[in-house]
Amino acid sequence: MQTELFPEHMNVIITGGGGFLGSQLAKELLRRGTIQEPGGTAVPIGELTLFDQHISPLVRGAVEEVRGGTAVRYLEGDIGDATTVAGAVRGPRVTVFHLASMVSGECEVRFDDAMRTNLDGFRHLLEAARALGTRPRIVFSSSIAVFGGAVMGPMVSDATKATPQTTYGMTKYIGELMINDYSRKGFIDGRTARLPTIIIRPGKPNTAASSFASGVFREPLAGQPCDLPVDRSQRMPVLGYRDVVQCFLALQEVMEERLGDDRAYCLPNHNPTVAEMIAALEAVAAGQGRALGPIRDTPDAVIRRIVDSWPVAVDAGRALELGLPAGAPLETL
């Protein structure tokens, strides 16, 4: 949809808008109808752009159901192409949520594509935002996969040295550094959300190494078998997708002077073992009288190696001090 851009309205761009989190964020923004500008005032959203390689009819239909009077632009294109990205970022007042990324499993087997998408694509986006000359606010979706290696203890925090052990984590950490530096230079007003594993994603399993964390709930509840690639003693930080959306918006709303020179924040989370996840699942299913599909222990050395490189507990104290919401318990999720 082509629209006239009004200076009193905010144009919001979601890269990765065709994905699950991107579409959930889009729907919440459309329900609200406004977004907070850097000065702290809520302004109407004049245009919402969903930018992705592909935006399915299912996503478009779900967004249209809650669109109301806000103009929505669906833009399909390659984030690795600078001209395409520049065409996505437009308007006198702009806010960007950068969620577009190749996931962990893909990055390990497609290194060149990961560099083009996760690094080159993000730099194209930052340069397009810089060219506006208005210091647009950018919320970057990073990951606790930036941590790892021998220096990683049982608990990580925003003060822990980042030594990622995957290509995915490496590209996310470089993105965090770019957010900090482009903000320091005055090109943008950036802030980074370090996501734990997000549950419970609908649909079929994807190529993320953490996909099992949703599958262990989703497939059994649907009466289908779930192949579990890691030990049931595996502990991992998780957060519900609705809570992630609220954290994105809360981080976007924080006044810049509260951020300091390190703009990367680990999000609030829980860190259950897989066995505890299964126990919560069984309790909820029993309360609803639902029969569960089987959970089969099927070790996968590749996935276990990736997951073992991630932290098992995350201190999100800085994010909580900013007012980001704590996550709902597993049973609620």
Secondary structure, DSSP 8 states (H G I E B T S, - for coil): ------TTSEEEEEETTTSHHHHHHHHHHHHH-EEE-TTS-EEEEEEEEEEES---HHHHHHHHHT-TTSEEEEEE--TT-HHHHHHHS-SSSEEEEE-----HHHHHH-HHHHIIIIIIHHHHHHHHHHHHSS--EEEEEEEGGG--STT--SSB-TTS----SSHHHHHHHHHHHHHHHHHHTTS-EEEEEEE-EEE---SS--S-TTTHHHHHHHHHHTT--EEE-S-TT-B--EEEHHHHHHHHHHHHHS-GGGT-S--EEE---B--BHHHHHHHHHHHHHHHT-----EEE---HHHHHHHHTS-S-B--HHHHHHT------TTT-
